[in-house]
Amino acid sequence: MSRLLFTIAAQTSGWQLYEGEHGRSWFEHLGDARENAKLLAATLHEHHGIPTAVVMDMGRESVLLARHG
């Protein structure tokens, strides 16, 4: 089973959270985006067994923030 990525990317005046390739939520503060992404990823894995990860898009590379499964 492939891993579902929750990606946090900087936007002009906040942070966009993507679930896979689809924009899910927008946040004004990075901390809120990180908490929400980590909670979604952990819950999805815990309840449905889907491997997940949370990454921060840094432009040319991404940084892994959390991984489940």
C-alpha positions as CSV (number, residue, x, y, z in Angstrom):
1,M,0.0,0.0,0.0
2,S,1.4,3.4,-0.9
3,R,2.0,6.1,1.7
4,L,-0.5,9.0,1.8
5,L,1.4,12.3,2.1
6,F,0.2,15.3,4.0
7,T,2.2,18.2,2.7
8,I,2.5,21.7,4.3
9,A,3.6,24.4,1.8
10,A,4.1,28.1,2.4
11,Q,1.7,30.4,0.7
12,T,1.7,34.2,0.3
13,S,0.1,34.9,3.7
14,G,-0.1,31.5,5.4
15,W,0.3,27.7,5.0
16,Q,-1.6,25.3,2.7
17,L,-2.1,21.7,3.8
18,Y,-2.4,19.2,1.0
19,E,-3.7,15.6,1.3
20,G,-2.0,13.8,-1.5
21,E,-2.3,16.2,-4.4
22,H,-5.5,17.9,-3.2
23,G,-5.5,21.1,-1.1
24,R,-7.3,20.3,2.1
25,S,-7.0,23.3,4.5
26,W,-5.3,26.7,4.8
27,F,-3.8,28.0,8.0
28,E,-2.5,31.4,9.1
29,H,0.1,29.9,11.4
30,L,2.6,27.1,10.7
31,G,2.0,25.5,14.1
32,D,-1.7,25.1,13.4
33,A,-0.9,23.5,10.0
34,R,1.6,21.1,11.6
35,E,-0.7,20.1,14.4
36,N,-3.6,19.5,12.1
37,A,-1.5,17.5,9.6
38,K,0.0,15.3,12.3
39,L,-3.4,14.6,13.9
40,L,-4.9,13.7,10.5
41,A,-2.0,11.4,9.6
42,A,-2.0,9.6,12.9
43,T,-5.7,9.2,13.0
44,L,-6.0,7.8,9.5
45,H,-3.3,5.3,10.2
46,E,-4.6,4.3,13.6
47,H,-8.2,3.8,12.4
48,H,-7.7,2.5,8.9
49,G,-4.2,1.2,8.7
50,I,-3.2,3.5,5.9
51,P,0.5,4.4,5.9
52,T,0.9,8.2,6.2
53,A,3.6,10.8,6.4
54,V,3.7,14.6,7.1
55,V,6.2,16.6,5.1
56,M,7.1,20.3,4.8
57,D,7.7,21.5,1.3
58,M,10.9,23.5,1.3
59,G,11.0,24.3,-2.4
60,R,13.6,22.0,-3.9
61,E,13.3,19.5,-1.1
62,S,10.9,18.3,1.6
63,V,11.5,17.6,5.3
64,L,9.8,14.7,7.0
65,L,7.9,15.8,10.1
66,A,6.1,12.6,11.0
67,R,5.6,9.0,9.7
68,H,3.0,6.4,10.6
69,G,3.1,2.8,9.4
